[in-house]
Amino acid sequence: MRQPGQSRERRRSELLFPLTHWNWKVAMLTALLRGAACVLALRHMEVRARDHFGMVEAAYVLLTCGFFSALQQQSLKIGREALAWLSCVIVIPLISLGCDAGLHFWLDGRQTRQLGPAALAFTILSATLHWHMIRNGALIVGEESHSLATDLKRIPRLTALYFAAPALWTWKTLSAAMRRDEAFAAVAD
């Protein structure tokens, strides 16, 4: 039998999860990747503007990415797979992107409007990859986590599996259909 204090403690633990499980691994890796992407994407801009954009990007990522990634990790606890996926891949990343875009628009004005569609596509793609990683135990923090070195060793294999998944799914589906057709043909003979 659950005692009243346990339920309150569990709710408190769930509310504090993004703070107690702030994902430093994802924050660090994302800051490095987004910083490099900013330098490449904005190489045509004047140095001062590029530096300003890069500083805002790095600060935002380091302050918030670990928090949003913890929320994504927490979504693994949602009982229904579809709701967990929706939360991790769509809702949380779009809230993060909205906050990011709002901050850039406030600081940089109309200069950020060209980021819209590309940022949205990249956000969803990277969120599906992140879902794949955390579902397979990589890039998580807390009780079930591994060292950063272990995670970094697993990332190439998990990335290859992620990009190979559509081809593997197609192969399995076609193979199953062919076996089913062969079975029907054998029964008809």
Backbone torsions as a table, in degrees:
resi	resn	phi	psi	omega
1	MET	NA	132.7	-178.0
2	ARG	-81.3	134.7	177.9
3	GLN	-90.3	152.1	-177.1
4	PRO	-55.7	-37.0	179.8
5	GLY	-65.3	-32.6	179.9
6	GLN	-67.1	-40.5	179.9
7	SER	-64.8	-43.2	179.4
8	ARG	-65.4	-40.8	178.9
9	GLU	-65.5	-37.5	178.5
10	ARG	-65.9	-44.4	177.6
11	ARG	-61.8	-42.5	179.0
12	ARG	-62.1	-43.2	178.8
13	SER	-61.7	-41.6	179.6
14	GLU	-67.3	-38.1	178.5
15	LEU	-68.4	-34.2	-178.8
16	LEU	-88.0	-4.2	-176.3
17	PHE	-50.7	-47.2	-179.3
18	PRO	-62.3	-23.8	178.1
19	LEU	-89.1	-39.3	-178.9
20	THR	-78.4	-20.0	179.4
21	HIS	-119.2	31.8	178.3
22	TRP	-52.3	123.6	-170.2
23	ASN	-88.7	90.7	-178.9
24	TRP	-66.5	-28.9	-179.1
25	LYS	-64.3	-51.2	-178.5
26	VAL	-68.8	-37.9	179.0
27	ALA	-60.4	-45.5	-178.8
28	MET	-66.2	-48.7	-178.9
29	LEU	-64.1	-40.5	-179.9
30	THR	-66.4	-41.4	178.6
31	ALA	-60.8	-41.8	178.5
32	LEU	-64.8	-46.4	-178.2
33	LEU	-68.2	-43.7	-179.3
34	ARG	-70.2	-33.6	176.2
35	GLY	-62.3	-45.2	178.2
36	ALA	-64.8	-40.7	179.1
37	ALA	-63.8	-38.7	178.8
38	CYS	-64.1	-43.7	179.7
39	VAL	-60.3	-44.9	180.0
40	LEU	-68.6	-45.0	-176.1
41	ALA	-69.3	-29.7	-174.1
42	LEU	-108.7	20.4	-177.3
43	ARG	-63.3	-20.6	179.7
44	HIS	-82.3	-12.6	-177.7
45	MET	-84.0	162.8	176.0
46	GLU	-66.0	153.2	-173.3
47	VAL	-58.8	-43.1	-178.0
48	ARG	-61.4	-46.1	-179.7
49	ALA	-65.2	-42.5	178.8
50	ARG	-62.9	-43.2	178.7
51	ASP	-63.4	-42.1	178.8
52	HIS	-61.5	-48.6	179.6
53	PHE	-60.2	-45.1	-180.0
54	GLY	-63.5	-38.4	178.9
55	MET	-66.1	-44.3	178.2
56	VAL	-62.3	-43.0	-179.8
57	GLU	-61.8	-49.1	-179.0
58	ALA	-63.2	-44.2	180.0
59	ALA	-63.4	-45.7	179.8
60	TYR	-60.5	-47.9	-178.0
61	VAL	-61.9	-47.9	-177.2
62	LEU	-65.6	-33.3	-179.2
63	LEU	-81.1	-34.8	-170.0
64	THR	-113.8	-26.3	-173.4
65	CYS	-62.0	-41.0	178.3
66	GLY	-62.2	-36.8	177.8
67	PHE	-65.8	-51.5	-179.4
68	PHE	-64.8	-35.8	177.6
69	SER	-67.1	-35.1	175.7
70	ALA	-64.0	-39.8	175.9
71	LEU	-62.1	-40.3	177.6
72	GLN	-63.8	-41.7	177.3
73	GLN	-63.4	-39.8	179.2
74	GLN	-64.4	-28.8	-179.9
75	SER	-64.9	-19.5	176.7
76	LEU	-62.8	-20.7	-179.0
77	LYS	-82.7	-8.8	179.2
78	ILE	-68.1	130.9	-172.9
79	GLY	-63.3	-40.8	-178.4
80	ARG	-89.2	125.0	-176.5
81	GLU	-55.7	-45.0	-177.8
82	ALA	-63.4	-39.9	178.6
83	LEU	-69.8	-37.4	176.9
84	ALA	-62.6	-45.8	179.2
85	TRP	-62.8	-46.8	-179.6
86	LEU	-58.6	-43.4	179.5
87	SER	-64.9	-47.7	-174.7
88	CYS	-73.9	-37.6	-171.2
89	VAL	-98.3	-27.2	-176.4
90	ILE	-113.0	-60.7	-170.5
91	VAL	-63.9	-57.7	-175.8
92	ILE	-62.9	-46.9	178.9
93	PRO	-63.2	-35.8	179.3
94	LEU	-70.8	-33.9	173.9
95	ILE	-64.7	-45.1	178.0
96	SER	-60.2	-46.8	179.4
97	LEU	-62.7	-40.0	178.0
98	GLY	-61.8	-42.8	176.8
99	CYS	-63.8	-43.3	179.5
100	ASP	-61.9	-48.6	-179.2
101	ALA	-63.7	-41.1	178.3
102	GLY	-61.1	-42.4	178.7
103	LEU	-65.4	-44.1	178.5
104	HIS	-64.5	-40.6	179.8
105	PHE	-65.2	-40.0	178.8
106	TRP	-64.0	-41.0	-177.4
107	LEU	-84.9	-37.0	-171.8
108	ASP	-112.9	-5.6	178.5
109	GLY	65.6	-144.1	-173.4
110	ARG	-68.9	-9.6	-179.0
111	GLN	-64.7	-16.1	-176.0
112	THR	-94.7	-3.6	-173.7
113	ARG	-64.8	-25.6	-180.0
114	GLN	-71.0	-11.4	-179.2
115	LEU	-80.1	-17.6	-171.8
116	GLY	-46.3	-75.4	-175.3
117	PRO	-62.3	-40.1	179.2
118	ALA	-65.6	-42.0	179.5
119	ALA	-65.1	-39.7	179.3
120	LEU	-64.5	-46.9	179.6
121	ALA	-62.9	-44.7	-179.7
122	PHE	-66.1	-37.3	179.4
123	THR	-61.5	-46.1	-178.6
124	ILE	-68.7	-43.0	178.1
125	LEU	-61.0	-47.4	-178.7
126	SER	-68.6	-31.1	177.5
127	ALA	-67.8	-37.3	177.3
128	THR	-68.4	-36.8	176.1
129	LEU	-66.3	-42.1	178.4
130	HIS	-62.6	-40.9	176.0
131	TRP	-56.9	-46.8	179.6
132	HIS	-60.9	-43.3	-179.0
133	MET	-63.7	-51.4	-175.0
134	ILE	-71.3	-30.2	175.9
135	ARG	-66.4	-25.1	178.2
136	ASN	-99.3	14.9	172.2
137	GLY	82.9	8.7	178.7
138	ALA	-99.3	151.0	176.7
139	LEU	59.7	33.4	173.3
140	ILE	-111.2	160.2	177.4
141	VAL	-122.8	161.9	178.3
142	GLY	105.1	-154.2	-172.4
143	GLU	-59.6	-36.7	-174.7
144	GLU	-99.1	11.9	-173.9
145	SER	-82.4	163.8	174.3
146	HIS	-116.4	173.6	177.3
147	SER	-68.7	159.0	177.5
148	LEU	-60.5	-39.3	179.5
149	ALA	-60.2	-43.9	178.1
150	THR	-62.9	-44.4	178.7
151	ASP	-61.5	-43.3	-179.5
152	LEU	-63.6	-33.6	176.9
153	LYS	-70.0	-31.3	-177.6
154	ARG	-82.8	-22.9	-174.8
155	ILE	-58.4	-45.9	-179.8
156	PRO	-59.1	-43.7	179.5
157	ARG	-64.9	-45.2	179.7
158	LEU	-65.7	-35.5	177.6
159	THR	-66.5	-42.9	177.7
160	ALA	-61.7	-43.6	177.9
161	LEU	-63.2	-38.1	179.1
162	TYR	-60.8	-48.4	-177.8
163	PHE	-76.3	-23.4	177.7
164	ALA	-84.1	-16.3	-174.8
165	ALA	-54.4	-45.0	179.1
166	PRO	-60.8	-40.7	179.1
167	ALA	-67.4	-41.5	178.5
168	LEU	-64.4	-41.7	178.4
169	TRP	-63.1	-43.7	178.9
170	THR	-61.4	-45.3	179.4
171	TRP	-60.1	-47.0	-179.6
172	LYS	-63.5	-41.9	-178.8
173	THR	-65.4	-46.3	179.8
174	LEU	-66.1	-40.4	178.3
175	SER	-62.2	-42.9	178.5
176	ALA	-64.4	-40.2	179.1
177	ALA	-65.5	-40.3	179.4
178	MET	-66.0	-41.4	178.0
179	ARG	-64.0	-39.1	179.2
180	ARG	-65.2	-42.6	178.3
181	ASP	-64.6	-39.1	177.7
182	GLU	-64.7	-38.8	178.6
183	ALA	-65.4	-42.9	178.6
184	PHE	-64.0	-39.3	179.2
185	ALA	-65.4	-39.0	178.9
186	ALA	-66.7	-38.4	179.5
187	VAL	-69.6	-36.9	-178.4
188	ALA	-70.4	-27.0	-179.5
189	ASP	-75.0	NA	NA
